């Protein structure tokens, strides 16, 4: 049964908790943009789920035609960006630190912060036709979570290419390079996720939690330090450039950016 918090306060999410599985559905039409209200809801829900001893598996999926087109560009303005990044990275850190096994089901566009949200889950299934990418460079920005963790998943050269060019790849290619575990036709996505969930249901919650801790013991040290450094560079260097501010303005005004290199 869903908790009182879940039932009464959620607008951007739909949450169903049927122990041992909790399901989080992103619901912010039309492209499930991760705005500040969604970040706040995600933070609260993840905290609540983590506190529940009867939950060992968390499935993250989305409603509509996209997993998520990313973090709300309007929240990248100088007056909002630090607060926004703190909230979003709070969600990412909560997912990374969870004792529960997290499973992402990706379809449609999975871009920027949406791709970061999916990639930090333990297991990721994607449709063949999903569109993955980190297009922040086109706004004169970079994705701090991907800068920190993507190379460990796909290798440094592939990570650099994806972030420096901002190119979009299919779900099939995402699985080939290690960004997802497996890609399937869209009609088979739910079945692939449920097959994984059924296997996890049969296992010891305590063993899963401790094994997950051991798997990431080395990576977690690097992730914490790396993300803190990526954030510092983002605020103290990137966001002070004229190009970063121009990139956000140009996107909001629906026009090509005019880069000055400053």
WOSUL-V616992 format. One record per backbone hydrogen bond with DSSP energy under -0.5 kcal/mol. CO is the residue of the C=O (numbers start at 1). NH is the residue of the N-H. E is the energy in kcal/mol with one decimal. If there is no record, write none. Layout:
{{CO & NH & E} {CO & NH & E}}
//
This chain:
{{3 & 7 & -2.3} {4 & 8 & -2.3} {5 & 9 & -1.9} {6 & 10 & -0.7} {12 & 27 & -3.3} {14 & 25 & -2.9} {16 & 18 & -0.6} {16 & 23 & -3.2} {18 & 21 & -2.0} {20 & 56 & -2.6} {20 & 57 & -2.1} {21 & 18 & -2.6} {22 & 59 & -2.7} {23 & 16 & -2.3} {23 & 25 & -0.5} {24 & 26 & -0.5} {24 & 61 & -2.7} {25 & 14 & -2.1} {26 & 63 & -2.6} {28 & 32 & -1.5} {28 & 33 & -0.7} {30 & 65 & -0.6} {31 & 69 & -2.1} {33 & 35 & -1.4} {34 & 72 & -1.8} {35 & 39 & -2.4} {36 & 40 & -2.5} {37 & 41 & -2.2} {38 & 42 & -3.0} {39 & 43 & -2.6} {40 & 44 & -2.0} {41 & 45 & -2.7} {42 & 46 & -2.8} {43 & 47 & -1.9} {44 & 48 & -2.1} {45 & 49 & -2.9} {46 & 50 & -2.5} {47 & 51 & -1.3} {49 & 52 & -1.4} {51 & 53 & -0.6} {52 & 55 & -1.2} {56 & 101 & -2.6} {57 & 22 & -2.7} {58 & 60 & -0.5} {58 & 103 & -3.0} {59 & 24 & -3.3} {59 & 61 & -0.5} {60 & 105 & -2.6} {61 & 26 & -2.6} {63 & 66 & -0.5} {65 & 109 & -0.5} {68 & 111 & -2.3} {70 & 34 & -2.8} {72 & 75 & -1.6} {73 & 76 & -2.2} {74 & 77 & -0.8} {77 & 80 & -2.2} {77 & 81 & -2.4} {80 & 84 & -2.5} {81 & 85 & -2.8} {82 & 86 & -2.1} {83 & 87 & -1.9} {84 & 88 & -2.9} {85 & 89 & -3.0} {86 & 90 & -1.4} {87 & 91 & -1.6} {88 & 92 & -2.2} {89 & 93 & -2.9} {90 & 94 & -1.9} {91 & 95 & -2.4} {92 & 96 & -2.6} {93 & 97 & -2.2} {94 & 98 & -0.9} {95 & 98 & -0.6} {100 & 102 & -0.5} {101 & 58 & -3.0} {102 & 122 & -0.5} {102 & 123 & -2.1} {103 & 60 & -3.1} {104 & 106 & -0.5} {104 & 125 & -2.8} {106 & 127 & -2.0} {107 & 67 & -1.5} {108 & 131 & -2.3} {109 & 67 & -1.0} {109 & 68 & -2.3} {110 & 133 & -1.5} {111 & 114 & -2.5} {112 & 116 & -2.2} {113 & 117 & -2.4} {114 & 118 & -2.1} {115 & 119 & -2.8} {116 & 120 & -1.3} {118 & 121 & -1.7} {123 & 104 & -2.8} {124 & 181 & -2.5} {124 & 182 & -1.2} {125 & 106 & -2.9} {126 & 184 & -2.1} {127 & 130 & -1.2} {128 & 171 & -0.9} {128 & 172 & -1.6} {130 & 132 & -0.6} {130 & 171 & -1.3} {131 & 110 & -3.3} {132 & 169 & -3.1} {133 & 112 & -2.3} {134 & 137 & -0.6} {135 & 138 & -1.9} {136 & 139 & -2.1} {136 & 141 & -2.1} {137 & 140 & -1.4} {142 & 144 & -0.8} {143 & 147 & -2.7} {144 & 148 & -1.5} {145 & 149 & -2.6} {146 & 150 & -2.3} {149 & 153 & -0.7} {150 & 153 & -1.2} {150 & 154 & -2.4} {151 & 155 & -2.2} {155 & 159 & -2.4} {156 & 160 & -2.7} {157 & 161 & -2.3} {158 & 162 & -2.5} {159 & 163 & -2.3} {160 & 164 & -2.8} {161 & 165 & -2.2} {162 & 166 & -1.4} {167 & 134 & -0.6} {169 & 132 & -3.2} {170 & 174 & -2.5} {171 & 175 & -2.1} {172 & 176 & -1.9} {173 & 177 & -2.2} {174 & 178 & -0.6} {174 & 179 & -2.4} {174 & 180 & -1.3} {175 & 178 & -0.6} {182 & 126 & -2.3} {184 & 128 & -2.4} {185 & 188 & -2.2} {185 & 189 & -0.5} {186 & 189 & -1.3} {188 & 192 & -2.2} {189 & 193 & -2.3} {190 & 194 & -2.5} {191 & 195 & -2.2} {192 & 196 & -1.7} {193 & 197 & -2.5} {194 & 198 & -2.7} {195 & 199 & -1.5} {196 & 200 & -2.2} {197 & 201 & -2.4} {198 & 202 & -0.9} {199 & 202 & -0.6} {200 & 203 & -1.5} {204 & 208 & -2.6} {205 & 209 & -2.3} {206 & 210 & -2.3} {207 & 211 & -2.6} {208 & 212 & -2.6} {209 & 213 & -1.9} {210 & 214 & -2.1} {211 & 215 & -2.6} {212 & 216 & -1.8} {214 & 217 & -1.0} {216 & 220 & -3.1} {217 & 221 & -0.8} {218 & 222 & -1.2} {219 & 223 & -2.9} {220 & 224 & -2.3} {221 & 225 & -1.6} {222 & 226 & -3.0} {223 & 227 & -3.0} {224 & 228 & -1.6} {225 & 229 & -1.9} {226 & 230 & -2.5} {227 & 231 & -2.4} {228 & 232 & -2.0} {229 & 233 & -2.3} {230 & 234 & -2.0} {231 & 235 & -2.5} {232 & 236 & -2.7} {233 & 237 & -1.9} {233 & 238 & -2.0} {234 & 239 & -2.7} {237 & 240 & -1.0} {238 & 241 & -2.1} {241 & 245 & -1.4} {242 & 246 & -2.4} {243 & 247 & -2.9} {244 & 248 & -1.8} {245 & 249 & -2.1} {246 & 250 & -3.1} {247 & 251 & -1.9} {248 & 252 & -2.3} {249 & 253 & -2.3} {250 & 255 & -2.4} {251 & 254 & -1.1} {257 & 259 & -0.7} {262 & 242 & -1.1}}
//
